[in-house]
């Protein structure tokens, strides 16, 4: 492989990369061999399709995935060889793919923006506070009760029972604002567990004390972003007879059912459902899982502290392109979460333009941190491996309920996504290294130590 670095304006660099013809030939050969096993063609046995016939059906330029992987591989090698570290997604020019030859060298170019030079502070041996995670009897009992509830069943309350926290209520409701039906504010046979506070603030509290077949009115103040259509600010009017805000909605409610959870018995049958031999093993399993979960959360908090401290102690400014890319991914991530929840962007009240303004400071902060972690990764010779990317594909596939191969193909087809993914992975690995070199002062956790306290004491 040959690499030439061309200096452009500012911090931009252009990499002219040439892949040897022998390498291109080997990749093409492997791609066609794989296709030969996958394609079914009348008159030929699997894997026995003549090459000329196969090439007629699938021209060289159609081997898109193979070329994407080949270019990505040599782009990564070029970065390693030159020592250049991009701070934003690269602009790749692969126009020569239109005239690619299976036995000839392949040249393509990539334009990147590199980070400015700065001096690292000492990032090893930091002294930080760490909560000692201990699961007490009360916490274990609460977790066991939740498990029993999960394996239990619902039963009707006796007649005359008044709703209380913990009850499962089935209700109909119709919402109104200023006498007009509230869009998205009505439902039939809606189920809610009182006390979980999953409805508009103040709604569930007004259901307490009512019985089955009760019909009554509930009044609550709507969130300012309700349905993306009601955006009100309550301003008291001096001398007005009523001090009620103008975004006070009323709901006509009817309680149709009141149920309670009948928890499963804590016995060997329940233990076996959870993969344990007996109750004692089940308790040990639950306690261990709680311990691990608590320790993982504490580690996440400390790594956030480390990230914040790194940014605080380095006076640098990230390139605008890097901040723009981070903003883009933050916004796209929020859109994905909204879509996964079943809501439309319009009904969610999410405004990408407002988010871009409101999140600019955070995106700049994050970009600074990624730059610093990138320099640390360089110094410690931390790289993104195929195993790292495979793990990322699997995790994303699990989160999005897609096939791993589909996730991999979609990410590989987007150079910007791949670059941002590599930056995040390297950053996590560098953060893990700093964490592993910290000295911890353990405390019992009577009160959580805030990130601010951590940074100031470090």
N, C-alpha and C positions, 0 to 999 in steps of 0.2 A: 504494500500500500504506500502511496505517495501523498504527502500533505503539504500544501503551500498556504501560508497565512498572509492575507492581504489586509493591511491596516486601512480602515475607513475613517469617517469623521467620528470624533469623540471616542467613546469606548466600544465602537462597533468594529468587528473583525469578520473577514470573509475567509472561510476554509475551503480551499479547492482540493477535493479528495479524489484520488484515482484508485479504483479497485482493480487488481491484476486480472488479466483475461483468464488465467487458470482458475482463480477463485470464482469468477462469474460462471465459468463452464461447470465447475463442480456443483455449484448451487442450482444451476439449471438442470443438470443431470439428476440431482436428488429430487427436485420438484416434479420432474416428469415421471420418475420411478414411483413416487408417492401417488401421483394422479393415475398411473397405470393400474394400481391396486384398487383405486376408488371408483373409477369410471366403468360402467357397464356398456358394452357396445356389441350390437348384433353381429354374429359371425366370429367372435373372438372370445377366448377364455379369459377369465380375470387375470390381469397381470401380463397377458400375452399380446396386447395391442402393439402392432409395429410402430416404431417411433415416428415415421413419416406420417402415418395415419393420425396418430395422437397429436402431432404438431399442427396438422391441418385443422383438427377440431379445436385445439387450444393453442393459439399462436403464442409466441414467446412474450409478446407485450401483455398477454392476459394473465401472466403469472404475478399478479399484483401483490399478493401477500408475501411471496418469496422475495420480491425486490424490496418491499417495505422493510422486511426483516434484515435484508442484506445491507441496505443503506443505513438503517439504525445501528447495526452492529459496527460498521466502519466509522460512522459518525462518533460513536462512543470511543472507539479506538483512537480516532484523531484527537479527541479531547484529551485522552490520557497521554498521548504522545507529545502534544504541544503544551500541556499543562494549563490550557485555557479553561476557565469555568464560566459557563453562560449564566446570566441572572434572569433570563426570560426565555420564552419559547423561541426556538430557532426558525429562521425563514429558509426553507430548503428549496433549491432549484434543481429539479431532476428532469429537465426538458430533454436531456439526451436519451432518456428511456424510450422515447418515440422511435429512435434509430438503433436501439440496443442490438448487439450481436452476441450470440452465445459463447463465442471463443475470443471476443475482443475485450480490452479493458473498458471499464465503465467509469466515467468522470461525472461528478456532481459537486455542487457547491452549497455551502450553508453559511448564512449570515447570522451572527450572534452578537449580543451585547454582553461585555464582560464587566465584572465588578471592579471598583476602584480599590487601590491598595490601602490597607490600614493595619495597625499593629494590634495584635491580640493581647488581652489581659491574661493573667495566669488563671486558668480555668480548672485546675486540678487541686484537690485537697480542700475544697470549700467546707466550712463547718455550718451545718444546717440542723434545724430542729425537726424531729420526726416523731409522730405519734405512735406509741406502742399499742398495737391492736390486740385487744383482749375481749373475747365474747363472754359476757356475764350470763348468769342464769336467766335473768329477765329477758334479755335479748333472744336467748335460745328458745325460751318458752313462747315468745311472740312469733318467732319463725316457725315453730312447730304448729302453733295455732293457725297460721296462714296456710301451711301445708294441709292441715286437716280441713280447713274451709275449702281449699281448692279441690279436694277429693270428696267433699260433702255434696249435699243436694239442697234444693230450695223447697220450703214448705210454707203453706199459708199460715198467717197468724189467725188466732181466734177472733171471732166477731167482737167488735168494740175496742180492738187494740188500737192505740194511738201511735202514729209513726214516730220513730226515734232513730238516732244515729245507728248505723249498722244495718238497718232494714233495707230490703230491696223493694223499691216502689215502682209500680207501673202506672203511668199517668198519661192523660191527654192534655195538651195546652195550646192555647192560641194567643199570640202576642200582638199587642197594639202599641203604636206610638202616635200620640196626638190624635187618637181616635181612628187611625188608619191601620189596616193589617200590616204587621211587621214582616218584611220579606225574610224568609229563612227562620222565622220565629215561631213556627207552629209544628206540632208533631202528634202522632197517634201512637199509643202503646209504647211510649218511651220508657226505658228502664234505667234507673239510677240507684246507686247505693248511697244512702245518706251519709254524709260525713266525708266523702272522698273529694268533694269540692270540684267536681268536673263540669258543673253548670255555671252560669253567670253568677258572679259573687253576690251572695245574699239570697239566691233563689232556693237552695236546698234548705236553708235554715227556716224558711217560711212554710215548708212542708211538714216540719216536725209538729206533732200534736194533733194532726188530722187523721180521720178514719177513712176506710173504704167508702166510696160513693160521695164523699164530701166534695162540694163544688165551691170554689172560693177564688179570690183575686190575689195575685202576687205582684208586687211592685219592686222593680230593680233598676239601678242606673246602668245603662248600656255602656260597654267599652267604647272608647272613642273611634276605634277602627271597626266597629260592628259592620259586617257585610260589605265593607269598603264603600258603603253608600251613606251611612250615618256617621258623620264626623263632626261631633258637636263639642263645644267647650261651654261648661256651665258658668255663667256670670251672674251673680246676684244683682237684682234690680233694687236700688234703694227705695224704700217706701212701699214695695210691692206687698200685697196681702199674703201671698204664698212664696215660700222660699224654695219650693221644689224646683230642681233644675229642669231645663227643657228637654233633656234626654232621658227622662224617667219613663220607662216602658211598663205597661201593665199586661199581665198574663192571666187569662181565664183558665183555671186549672181544675181538672177532675181526677181524683185518685181512684184507680180501678182495681188495683191489687196491692196488698202488703204481704211480703214474704220475708222469711229469715233463713239464714244459712244453718242447716243442720250439719255440723262438722262430722267428718269420718272419725271412727274410733281409732285411737292410737294403739294399734295392735300389730301383730306380725304380718297380717294381711296387707296393711298399709305399708309396712316396711318393705315387703317383698315387691310391691308395686313400684317402689323407689329403688329397686335393685339391691336391697339389703336383706340379710338373713333374719335379723330380729330388731327390736326397738332400740337396743343399746347401739347397734351398728348404725341405725338410722340417725340417732342423735349425734353420733360422732361425725357422720357424713355431713349433716347440716352445719354443725359447728365448724368443721374444717372449711366448708364452702364459704361460710360467713367470714371466717378468718382470712381466707385468700382474697375474697372480694374487698374486705376492708383494707388489706395491705396493698392491693392493686390501686384502690382509690387514693390511698395516701401517697403512693409512688407517683401517680398522675399529678397530684397537687404539688409535690416537690419539684417535679420536672417543669411544671408551669412556673414555679418560683425561679428555677435555674434560667429558663428562657427569658423571663422578665429582667433578671439581674444582668444577663448578657447584653440585652438591649440598653439597659440603663448605663452600663459602664463602657459603651462604645459610642463615640460621637461620629456617626456615619449617616449618609443619606443614600437610600437605595435609588436606582434609576427609575424613572417614571414608568417605563415599560414593565418593570418587575411589579410595581404597585398596581398597575392596570390589570396585569394578569391575575394577581391575587384577588383583586376586587371582582373580576369576572368569575373566578372559581367560587368565591364566597356567595355571589348572587346565584349562580347556577346550582350550588349546593342547597340554597334555601328553596329555590324553585322545585328541586327534586323532592325535598322533604314535604312540601305542600302537596305535590302531586301524589306522593305515596300516602298521604293522609286522606285522599279522596276528594279534596277540595279543588276548586278552580283558583287560578291566580286572582281573578277578579273578586271572588267571594272571600278570599283570604285577607284582602286588604293590603297585600304586599305590593309595593311600588318600587321597581328596580331603580328608577332615577333617584328617588329619595334615599334608597338604600346606598346607592353609590356615594352620595354626599355624606350620609351619616356614618358609613363604614370606612371612609377614606383614612381617617386617623388610625383605625385598627389595622387596615390593610398595610399602611406604611410601617406600623410597628411590627407586624408579622414579617414583612419583607426584610426589615433590618435583621430580625432574628435569624431568618433563613440564610441571609448573607454571611452572618457571623458563624453559624453552624457549618456552612459550606467551607469556610476557610479552615475551621477546626478539622473538618473531614479531610481536607487536603493534607493538612499537617500530619494527621494520624493515619493517612493512607486508607481512608474508609471509602469503599466503592459500593455501587449498587450491583448485586449479582443477579444471575438468572433466578436463583432460588428466592431472592427478595421479591422480584417481580411476580413470580409464580404465586407466592404467598399473597401478594396484593390482589392478584386476579381472583384467587379463591375467596378472599375475604369480601371483595366487592360483589362477587357472584352470589355469595350467601346473603349479603345485605339486600341485594336487589332481586333475589330469587330468579337469577338467570343462570345459564350454563357458563361454566368457566371459559370454554373456548369462545363463546360469543363475546364475553367481556374482553378477553384478550384481543380478539380481532378488532373490536371497536376502538380499544385504546391504542393499539398499534397503528391504526389508520389515522390517528390524530397526533401529529408531532408535538403540538402544544401540550396536550394531555400527558404524553409520555415524559416530556421535559419537566413539567410540574410535578408529576409523580416521582420522578427520580430525585428532584430537589427535596421533596418531603421525606422520602425514604432515607436519603443521606442525612438529613437533619435529625430524624429520629434516632439513627444509629449513633450520630455524634452526641446527641443528648443522653443516650444510654451510657456512653463512655464517661461523660462528665458525672452522671449520677453514680456510676460504679466507683468513682474516685472521690466521692464526698465522704466527709466524716460526720456522723450523725449523733446528735445529742437527743436521747429518747426522753419523751415525757408521757404522762399517763392520759393526756387528752381530756382533762377537766374542761378545757375550752379549746376550740380549734385555733391553731396558730395561723394567722392570716399571711398571705403572700407578702404583704407590705412589711410585716414584722420579720418575716424570713429574710427578705432582701436587706433590710436595715441591719439585721444581726449578723449577716454573712460576711 
